[in-house]
Amino acid sequence: MQGACTVIGNLEKGKSKVKNQTFTASIWQEDDWFIAQCLEVDIASQGESEEAALDNLIEALELSFESPQPSLKNFKECLLK
């Protein structure tokens, strides 16, 4: 089973960093798993249902576009150099 869907509605469910962008996902089944792949960027995920695969893809997209957060460990390493 393969098809494409626009996931902008799902991206607006939470505090998404990418909610103002539209991404298209192709979803298909391989054995017991559903695979969701974003067609605009090279990111994919999987789940035990279509909805789970799409939710996991949305999370992967959010993490991919999230701004890096400095950590105290990195700050200390910079000071010691």
DAGIRA-V77705 format. One record per backbone hydrogen bond with DSSP energy under -1.0 kcal/mol. NH is the residue of the N-H (numbers start at 1). CO is the residue of the C=O. E is the energy in kcal/mol with one decimal. If there is no record, write none. Layout:
BEGIN
nh->(NH;NH)
co->(CO;CO)
e->(E;E)
END
This chain:
BEGIN
nh->(5;7;11;13;16;21;25;26;27;28;30;33;34;35;36;37;38;39;43;45;47;53;54;55;56;57;58;59;60;61;62;63;64;65;75;76;77;78;79;80)
co->(25;23;7;10;14;18;5;37;3;35;33;30;47;28;45;26;43;24;41;36;34;49;50;51;52;53;54;55;56;57;58;59;60;61;71;72;73;74;75;76)
e->(-1.7;-2.4;-1.9;-1.6;-1.1;-1.8;-2.7;-2.8;-1.6;-2.1;-3.1;-2.3;-3.1;-3.6;-2.6;-2.6;-2.9;-3.0;-2.2;-2.4;-1.9;-2.5;-2.4;-2.7;-2.5;-2.0;-2.4;-2.1;-2.2;-2.5;-2.6;-2.5;-2.1;-2.0;-2.0;-2.6;-2.2;-1.9;-1.8;-1.9)
END
